[in-house]
Amino acid sequence: MSEIDDINLQKTLSETDEKCPQCAATISYDPKSGMLSCPYCGFAKQIATEGKADDTAEELVFADARNAETNFQWGAAKKTIFCENCGGESVYDALMVSDVCPFCGSNQVTEAQSGNSIPPNGVVPFSIAKEDATQRFQKWLKKRWYAPSKAKKTAKEGKLTGLFLPYWTFDAKTYTDYTAQAGYTRTISTGKTTTTVTTWKPVSGFYFKQVDDFLVSASTRHDPAMMKKIEPFDTNIAKKYDPEYLSGFISERYSVGLRQGWENGKIGIDQLLKSDITTKIKQEKHADKVASLKTTTTYDNITYKHLMLPIWVSNFVYKGKVYNFLVNGQTGKVGGKYPISAFRVILTIVIILAIILLFYWLNQNSQGGETVYWN
């Protein structure tokens, strides 16, 4: 280790391996108070950067990103844990002990060597405390009618783990040329027959949009559909990265690099632009439909942020399969997967059929026992 690296390491050690001045226990970030606090004696202190004029996350120039990778110290005595089962990498405080992967529940975890990466420059702190997240999760689970009772019990016994997930956000000016077909529908009646006819007309134009904080996951460890269930996050209030916000929580190292993240982001931005342009054509051309939309987009002034966003994660095993649950650590929104009880599905079908038969029987009796036929 070079002299500069040693100085940086000592600095980050002093920043996050901070001891309580009253009882000498390690203090960590408290979502309820938004302060660093001691779980034993109640001591609390304000985070140094909180409330300062420059405490918001900064936009970074995408073109300069090639020089951004470094052998980054996460801001403390940290250790990276690699899961041999699912390939997930998580970053812990050095004194935190874990022999279970927070992603898949496997105990096949080993300590990994830190490599070069782009350091996070922003963080959205936890605002939902563990107790609140647990209550929201259990309330959500209680409403899952098709989940087997044994699965619900197993899930409730699991513990939620606080985890910071890596995300990229992108800002850009977009300039889009487009062509499409605008459709105008009308109905034609001939006797008893009604036909819907669409007349198509070619349209073209230009569309400008300033994209702001377009969110792209930098993790491959979670089901994208499940992640969508707990989004969105309000990234506009992201704080400038300070390791103290991460104290007491696990942080996941990104597995989707910046340039791949931008390529993924462009796919999502393209869908957003096409939706906007479709609406624009319908409004400006008074069209009923839009088809054959083709776009060519150029991007300018691309900036990015590498943010750490908060979630509570839990998993349980039911009949040999792992089921994951997520709670948004900023909003409390819950998402997850759960096993389906075949018995409850069949029971629901039987109840629905019984209701249909009951209504049929009541209808028949209301007709005085006669069977009525309709041609």
N, C-alpha and C positions, 0 to 999 in steps of 0.2 A: 504494500500500500504506500502511495506517495505521501509526502508531507501535507499536500493540499487535501488529499482524500481523508487523511487522518484528522485534519482540522475540521473538515465538513462533518465527519462522523461524530466527533466530540460535540460539535454544535447541535446536531440533531439528537444526540443522546440527551443533552441537557434540555432540549425543547419538549420531548415527549416522555421520557422515562422520568417524569416529574413526581416527586414524593410529596405527600401531604405534610405541611409544616407542623401539624398538631399530633399526628399519630404515625407518620412515616410510611403509610400505605401508598400504593400507586394511585394517583387520581386519574379520572377518565371523563370523557364528554358526557354530559347529562342532557338528553333531548328535552326534558321538561323545562329546565331553567335556561338552557342554551349556554351553560357555563361548564367549566371543569370542576368536578366535585369529587369528594371522597365518599365512597359508599359505606364507610365505617363510622366516621365521626361527624359527617355532614359539612365539612369545610368546603367552600366554593370560591372560585376566582374567575374573573372575566378573561376571555381569550384576548391576547394582546392586540390582535388585528381587528377585533370586532368593533364596529362603529366608526372606523376611520374612513376618511374620504375615498381612499383607494382600496377598499376592502372587497370590491367586486372583481369577479374573474375577468381577465383581459382577453380580447380577441387577438389571435396570433396569425401572422401572415403565412398562408399555406405554402407559398413559393419558397419560404425560408426553412421549411420543416426538415429538409435533408440534413441540416446542421443541428437539429434539435435533440437527436438521440444522444444519450449519455448514460454512464453507469450510475444511475440515479439512486441516491439514498432516499427512501420514502419519508424520511423525516424523523427517524427514531432508530433504536436498535430493533430492526425488523428481521424476520426470517421468512423465506418463501417456501411454501409446502406444495409438493407436486403429488397429485393423485395418480397412481399407476392404473386405476380402473377406468376413470373417465378422462384423464389428461388435464384436469383443471389445476390451475395454479392460484393459490391464495396467499396473501401477505399478512402475517401476524405480528403483533408486538413480540419482541424477543422472549419475554417472560411468560407469554401465553402458551399453554400446552394443549395440543389437540392431536388426537390419534384417529380422528374421523373426518372425512371429506365433507365440507358443508354443501357440496353440490349433489353428490350421489349417495352419501352415507357410508361409503366404503372405508375400511380401516387400512387400506393399502396405500399409506401416505409416507412420503420420505421428504427430507429437507432438500431443496434444490438450490443451485447457485444462481445468484442474481446476474442478469445480463443487461446489455444496453437497451434502453427504451426511452420513449418520449415521456418526460415526467408530467403528472397531472398539474394543471395550472388553475383548477377550480374545483370546488366541492359544494354540494348541496347538503348541509348538515341534517342529521336526524331531527325531526320535530315530533314524531310519533314514538313514545316510549314503549319499552318492551311489554309492559303490563297492558297498555292500550292496544297494542298490536295483537297480543294474545286474545284479548276479549273480542276484537273484530274478527279474528280468524275463527274462533269458536262459534261466534254468531253466524258467520258465513257457512261454516261446516254444518251447523244445525239445520240449515235450510236446504241442504242437499238431500232431498227425499230418496233418491235412488242409491245413495251410498249405503253399504251394509253397516249395521250397527257395530259390528266388531271392528270394521275399518275406522269408523268415527272414534271409537274408544282408543284404538292404537294411535291415531293421529293426535288426539288430545294429550296423550302421554308424551309426545315429542316436544322438544324445546325449540323455541325460535332463536336463531342466531342473527346478530346484526352484521350486515355485509354491505360494503361499498362496491358497486358495479361500475366498470369503466364504460364511458360513452364518449363519442365524438359529437360535437355540434358544428354545423357549417353555416356561414353567412356568405351570400354571393349575389351579385347583380346578374339576372338572367335576361337574355334577349332571344326571343323565339319567333321564327317565321313558321307559318302554318298554312296548310291547305286542308280542305274537308268538303264533305257533302252535307248541305243543310236540307233537312226533310220537312215537307209540309203535308200533313195528312188531312183527308176529307172523307166523308162517307157518302156513298152513292146507293140510293134505294131503287130497286127495280122490282115492283110488285111486293112480294113477301121477303125478298132477298135484300140484305144490306151488306155492302162490301166496303172495306176500308182501303183507300188508295193513297199512296205516298208519292209525292212529286219531289225529285231531288234536284238541287241546284248547286253548282260549285261555288265555294267561297274560299277566300285566302286573306291573310292579314299578318299583323305583327303584334306581339304581346311582350310587355316588360313586367318583371316582378322582382322585387327585392326579397330574397329569401333570408329569414332571420332564425337563427338557432335551430336549424333542421337537425333533429336528433337521430343518431345512428348508433346502434349497440356495438360496442367493441368486444363483446363476449360471444363465444360460441357454446357456452356451457348450459344455456337455458333455452327452453322451447320458445321461439319467437312469438308464437301465438299466445302463450301464457304471459310473456312479458307485456304484450299489447294489452292484456286484461288489466294490468295494474298501472299502465300509463294513463295520462301524461304526467310529466314532472315539470314544475315551473323552473326552467333553467335560467330565466332572466334574473333571478335573485341569487344565483350561484356566488358563493364567496371566493375570494382569492385563496388559493391553496395554502392551508396552514395545517401542519401535521397534528395539531391539537384537536382539530375537529374529528380526526380518525382515531383518537385515543380510545382504546377499549373495544374497537371493532376490527373485523377482518376486512381486508381490501383485496379485490381480485385484480391480478395483472391482466392487461388487455391481451386478447388472442387474435383480434382483428386490427391490423396495423392501420396507420393513418391513411395511406394511399388506397388500400383496399376499402377502408371505411368511406373514403370519398367516392369510389366507384359504386359502392352500395348506396351511398347517399344520392348519387345522380339518378339511380333507378327510381328511388322514392320521389325525388324532386320532379322527375319527368312525369310520373303519375299525377303529382299535384298540379303541374302546369297543364296537363291535358284536361284535368277536371275543370280547372279555371277557364281554359280556352273553350271548352264545351259549353260552359255556362255563359261565357261572353257571346258566343255565336247565337245561342238561343235567345239571349236578351236583345242583341243588336239587330239580328236578322229576323226576329220573331218566328224562329223555327221551332218545330215540335220535336225534331230528332236531329242528331248529328252522327254521321258515319264517315268511315275512311279518313279519320283524322291523322295527318302526318305532320311531324314537327322537326325542326332543326334548331337546337339551342346552343348558344355560346355563353360562357360564364366569365365574369370579370370580378376583380376585387374579392377573391376567395379568402376567407379567414376561417379559423377553427379554434375550438377549445377542447381540451382533454379534461373531462369532468368525471368526478366520482360521485355517483348518485346512490342514495340510501335505500336498502330494502331489508326486510326481515325475511329470513328463509327457514323453512323446516321441511323435513321429509320423513316418511315412514314406509315400512315394508309391509305389504299385504299379499299373502300367497306368493312370495318370492319376487314380487315386482315393487320397484321403488316409485313412490308418488311424491312429487314436490309441491310445495305451497309457497307463495310469495305474498308479502304485504308491503305496499309502498310506504317507505319510511318517512315520506314527506306528507302524503295525503291519507294514508291508511287504507287505500283501496286494495282489495284482496283478489287474488287469482290463483288457480291451481287445478290439478287433475285429481280424480278420485275414481276408485273402482265402482262399477255398476252392478247392483244386485239383480240377478235374473229373476229372482222371486218377486221383487218389488215391481219390476217392469211388467211381469205377467199379472200381478195383482192389479196394477193400474189399468191394464187392458181389460181385465175381467170387470172392474168397476165401471169403466166407460161403456162396455157392452151391456152391463146390467142397467145402466141409466138409459141407454138407447131403447132397450126392450121395455123398460118401465114407461117411457114416454109413448112408445108404440101401443102398449096395452091400454094406457089411459086414453089415448086418441081413439082406439077402437071402441072402448066403452062409452066414450062421449057421443059416438054415432049410434048408440042404442043397440050395440051388438052387430050392426050390419057391417058388411065389408064393402067399402066404397072403392070403385075402380076409376082411374083417370085414363083417358085415351091420350 
